[in-house]
């Protein structure tokens, strides 16, 4: 059902069921999914990878220069915080 159909339906039959809303959602994505895929594919085909790399190269070099390498992933710190929050809990 389209939004307009659902609005008309609501006026006469009450609000649509969860299942009807889910079915409308699925129908919308079945229709729009291929359109969005086509747009994405066209954007990828038209992208100038070399220009993008060149544009980001300087930012990458600055980040390498200014940011020290990480010694960990942050998982240990996260686990420590979670343990503290659990104790406070």
HELIX and SHEET records of a PDB file:
HELIX    1   1 UNK A    3  UNK A   13  1                                  11    
HELIX    2   2 UNK A   18  UNK A   46  1                                  29    
HELIX    3   3 UNK A   49  UNK A   66  1                                  18    
HELIX    4   4 UNK A   75  UNK A   88  1                                  14    
END                                                                             
